[in-house]
């Protein structure tokens, strides 16, 4: 009888792709994949450990799953990914509930890890993260109309607050031809929207082709029949070239949306973070994007409370957010992470002051977001339907301005049944908090 395996996938879309590859490996190996935790013999938890809150979420999930070992028929727990990669020497000692651990370089050992956990034997594997083959067959777990396409792995940026290079290894691009082949396969399965992801998508190609090749990759992907939207995530400002801006502006399949984390705007804080950007370069690329693509939606992220962030630095950031009016913005309080250069920096900020600064920026952004949403009222927008909400008694979906699982929704009514993944035009009639309301244009 096949071992029944359940999965919990935590963290970012890149982690989800790792989960999908492990699912495929197990399915090909003769294991039975089950949807419900209570049906599983072994549960694999693919973890994130980027910041403290992610670590805590992983630990809470492990403890929740461990209850099934004590009170149900679960035989073993496998913990994979970033948490074991970061804490390989402590995990078995601190959490005896775990049976097998595999790091980010050992995902191809998932079958051995599951077998060991099923037989109540400890197993661990930590191969060199830089040797893990990129890509691979996946069991796509996102809705059939959209999928993530990981174009590179690892990171060489070495921001002082970040553990990603330690967890994921050095930056490695995938071959363009391989990506086109995978995207074509996804399109044949019904995928209409491709979200391109990497730790730094704008660096794609530099390591294997000697030049940035994201614009070339987009050109190839846009030729694939069935792909209607291509969305760019994790774009570093300093690598957003004029050529890339032109591709976004002129290629009809590229949604006019870019995810561009800046983290701060004070030159002294950017330098302390080891970011390559400056106040001047960040403002310059925003200006270029908006002048060339007036309808563009820019999503960014900022960190408040980084060590040494003075009141003047923070006020400068606040004014920048107020003046720039990002259509989408994520705000994070600085998380002090062990084994990062920023951990030992002087002038650490208190949690109370971090939270105060977080609240100020979030309040400002809420007003900006509200004004941006108001600008849609009366307009017609293209929407991809994601489902039907029985409580709201309406369909819902996303426009070009909304990335999956990150941004808002558009709720709309229709006299006919709308299929998930169907693209249609919606007239926006009003706003509801972070979401929009509308109706189908007949």
Residue, then its C-alpha position, 0 to 999 in steps of 0.5 A: x500500500x502506498x504511503x499517503x503524504x500530505x503537504x503544508x507549504x509556507x512562505x513565498x511563491x518561490x517556496x510554493x514552486x519547491x513544494x510543487x516539485x516535491x509533490x511531483x517527485x513523490x507522485x512519480x515515486x508511487x506515493x499517494x498525495x492526500x489533501x487532508x492532513x487527517x488522511x496522511x501517513x506522513x506530512x511534509x511542511x515546507x517552511x520559510x525562515x526569512x524573518x522572525x514571524x515566518x520562523x514562528x509560523x513554521x514552528x506553530x505549524x509543526x506543533x499543530x501537525x505534531x498533535x496528529x502524531x499523538x492523537x491520530x494516525x499520523x506516523x511522521x513529520x518531514x520539515x523541508x526548506x528554509x527553516x532546517x537550512x538555517x537551523x540544521x544543527x538545532x532543529x532535532x534537539x529543539x523539536x523532537x516532534x520532527x522525524x526528517x529534515x531536508x535543506x533547500x539543497x536536498x529537495x530531491x531527497x524527499x522520498x528518502x525523507x518520507x520513508x524514514x519518517x514513516x518508519x520512525x527513523x531520523x533522517x537529515x540531508x543538507x546538500x550544497x544549495x548551489x548544486x541543486x538542479x533548477x526547475x523540474x517537473x511540478x504538480x501545479x497547485x495554483x488555480x489552473x488559470x495562473x502559475x508562477x514561473x521561477x526564472x532564477x534561484x539564489x541571491x548575491x545582493x547580500x543586503x545586511x538584514x537578509x539571510x536569503x543568500x545563506x538559505x538559497x545560495x548564489x544567484x543562478x539563472x535558468x536557461x531561456x529555452x527551458x523557461x519557454x518550454x515550461x511556460x508552453x507546458x503551463x499554457x497547454x494546461x490552461x494557464x493564462x497568467x504567468x507571474x515571473x519570480x526570482x529573488x531578483x528577476x531583473x538580474x535574469x541572464x547576467x550570470x549565463x548570458x553576460x547581460x540582463x535578459x529579462x526583456x528577451x525572455x518576456x519577448x519569447x514568453x509573449x509568443x506562447x499561445x494561451x498566455x494572456x498576462x505576464x506579471x513581473x515580481x521582485x524587480x530591483x530598481x537599479x536593474x530596471x533598464x530603459x529596454x525593460x521599461x520599453x518592453x513593459x510599455x509596448x508588449x500587450x501581454x505584459x500587465x502594466x504592473x511592477x513589483x519593485x522593493x525599495x526598502x527605504x529612501x534615506x541614503x544613509x539607511x540604504x547604505x547601511x542596508x547594503x542596497x545598491x540604490x540611492x534616493x536619486x536612482x530610486x526617484x529616477x526609475x519611478x519617474x521613467x516608469x510613470x512617464x513612459x507608462x502612465x497607467x502603471x501600478x507600482x508595488x513596493x515595500x519599505x522597512x521601518x525601524x532599521x538600526x540607526x533610522x533617525x527621526x529625520x530618516x523616518x520623516x524623510x521616508x514618510x514624506x517620500x511615501x506621501x509624495x510618491x503615492x505608490x499604488x501598492x505598498x507593503x510595510x514591514x518592521x525591521x526583524x533582527x535576524x541572527x547571522x546577518x550584519x545588521x544584527x550587530x549594528x548599533x542603535x537598534x530601534x525599540x519594538x514600540x517605536x518600530x510599531x509607531x512608525x509602521x502605523x504612521x506609514x500604513x495610515x498614510x498608505x491607506x489614504x493613498x490606496x483609497x484615492x487610487x481605488x476611487x480613480x477606478x469608479x466609472x471605468x471599465x477594467x479587464x478582470x480574470x474571474x477567480x470564483x464565486x463568493x456565496x456570502x457576498x453573492x457575487x463573483x470576484x477576480x483581479x485586474x492588471x493592478x492586482x497580483x495573486x494573493x497579495x493585492x485586492x479583489x474586484x467583486x462583480x455581479x453577472x446574470x450568467x455563470x462565469x467560469x474561473x479563469x474567464x477574462x471579461x470587462x467589468x465596469x467599476x461602480x464603487x469601492x469597499x475598503x481595499x476592494x472594488x465593486x462592479x458589474x459585467x459589461x454586456 
